[in-house]
Amino acid sequence: MASRGGVVFEDFFPAMVEKLGADGFMKELSNGFNLLRDSDKGVITFDSLKRNSALLGLEGMRDDELRSMLREGDLDGDEALNEKEFYVLMFRLSPGLMRESEELLEEAIVEDYS
């Protein structure tokens, strides 16, 4: 288990990638984004995250934890997460997935230059 900003979670992403494959995993991430996003604005806002967090088992998170999560993923400073920012945040929160991504990148580079 990993701790991130006071929130403890187990990293299931590597197992999901193994089970679903890369395309299936990205579809699941897209589904997660769509569950959390504000349907009018098309991005994840604090209100939409708070309203829908129980769908992902995050109902126990405090407002400051939710705001911290948004800040961590908000790359353009608009206080919301677009789909790209959401994907980046999910990868950053998964050390196992980051390791696998780095290994795949290294393999691709080595194969290209072999």
C-alpha positions in Angstrom: 0.0 0.0 0.0 1.1 3.6 -0.7 0.3 6.8 1.1 -0.3 9.9 -0.9 -1.3 13.1 0.9 -2.7 11.2 3.9 -4.7 8.9 1.6 -3.7 5.2 1.6 -4.4 3.2 -1.5 -3.2 -0.1 -3.0 -1.7 0.2 -6.5 -3.9 -2.0 -8.6 -3.0 -0.4 -11.9 -0.2 -2.8 -13.0 -2.5 -5.8 -12.4 -5.2 -4.1 -14.4 -2.9 -3.4 -17.3 -1.8 -7.1 -17.3 -5.4 -8.2 -17.2 -6.9 -5.7 -19.6 -4.0 -4.9 -21.9 -3.0 -1.3 -22.6 -6.0 -0.4 -24.7 -8.5 -1.9 -22.2 -6.7 -0.1 -19.3 -6.9 3.2 -21.1 -10.6 2.7 -21.7 -11.1 2.1 -18.0 -9.2 5.3 -17.2 -11.4 7.1 -19.7 -14.5 5.6 -18.0 -13.1 6.8 -14.6 -12.6 10.3 -15.9 -16.2 10.3 -17.3 -17.6 9.2 -14.0 -15.8 12.0 -12.1 -16.2 14.9 -14.6 -18.7 17.7 -14.4 -21.1 16.9 -17.3 -21.6 20.6 -18.1 -17.9 21.7 -18.0 -16.3 18.5 -19.3 -13.6 18.5 -16.7 -13.2 17.2 -13.1 -13.9 20.0 -10.7 -13.8 20.0 -6.9 -17.6 19.7 -6.8 -17.8 16.9 -9.3 -15.0 15.0 -7.6 -16.7 15.4 -4.2 -20.1 14.4 -5.6 -18.8 11.4 -7.4 -15.8 10.2 -5.3 -17.9 7.5 -3.6 -18.2 5.8 -7.0 -14.4 5.1 -6.8 -14.4 4.2 -3.1 -13.1 7.6 -2.0 -16.1 8.7 0.0 -14.0 9.1 3.2 -11.8 11.7 1.7 -11.9 15.1 3.3 -12.3 18.3 1.3 -8.7 19.3 1.8 -7.6 15.9 0.5 -9.8 16.2 -2.6 -8.5 19.8 -3.2 -4.9 18.5 -2.8 -5.5 15.8 -5.4 -6.9 18.3 -7.8 -3.9 20.7 -7.2 -1.5 17.8 -7.8 -3.0 16.9 -11.1 -3.8 20.5 -12.3 -1.0 21.2 -14.8 -2.6 24.4 -16.4 -3.7 26.1 -13.1 -7.4 26.2 -13.9 -8.4 24.3 -10.7 -9.9 21.4 -12.7 -8.6 18.3 -14.4 -9.1 17.8 -18.1 -8.8 14.2 -19.4 -5.0 14.5 -20.1 -4.3 15.8 -16.7 -6.3 13.0 -15.1 -4.3 10.4 -17.0 -1.0 12.0 -16.0 -2.2 12.1 -12.4 -3.3 8.4 -12.4 0.1 7.3 -13.8 2.0 9.5 -11.3 0.0 7.9 -8.4 0.9 4.4 -9.6 4.6 3.7 -8.9 4.3 0.2 -10.4 2.8 1.6 -13.6 5.5 4.2 -13.8 8.2 1.5 -13.5 6.5 -0.6 -16.2 6.1 2.5 -18.5 9.8 3.3 -18.1 10.8 -0.3 -18.8 8.6 -0.4 -22.0 10.1 2.9 -23.1 13.7 1.6 -22.5 12.9 -1.6 -24.5 11.5 0.5 -27.4 14.5 2.7 -27.4 17.0 -0.2 -27.3 15.1 -2.1 -30.1 15.1 1.0 -32.3 18.8 1.4 -31.9 19.8 -2.2 -32.1 
